[in-house]
Amino acid sequence: MSRIMLLRMGLWLCFLGSLSLGYGQTVKTFYTNASIGFEGITWMPNGDIYTVDYFGGDVYQLKPDGTLNTLATDLGFVAGGGADADGNFYYSVFNTGKVYKVDPSGQ
């Protein structure tokens, strides 16, 4: 089961299975969807989270209220991601050698 966790220190973490931090750290599940293999969490300037499903080939936008929007599907092996200061999200597709850009409106 993939989960997106919010750590008390303000970092986002994506993991498969159980998590043990130690040192009394507080961990809260922010979003769970067992059918998505989240990989590459990117926190956008507007508070949204963009993430990809490596094996499913999908790109997602996760809103602060927990709403999940699908931005692209069936791309192949989608990897990583990153944002620029203008709020654009960039991700790569492993089996095509391409890098894609999503603007703040989700296009």
Buried (B, 14 or more C-beta within 10 A) or exposed (E): EBBBBBBEEEEBBBEEEEEEEEEEEEBEEBBEBEEBBBBBBBBBEEEBBBBBBBEBBBBBBBEEEEEBEEBBEEBBBBBBBEBEEEBBBBBBBBEEEEEBEBEBEBE
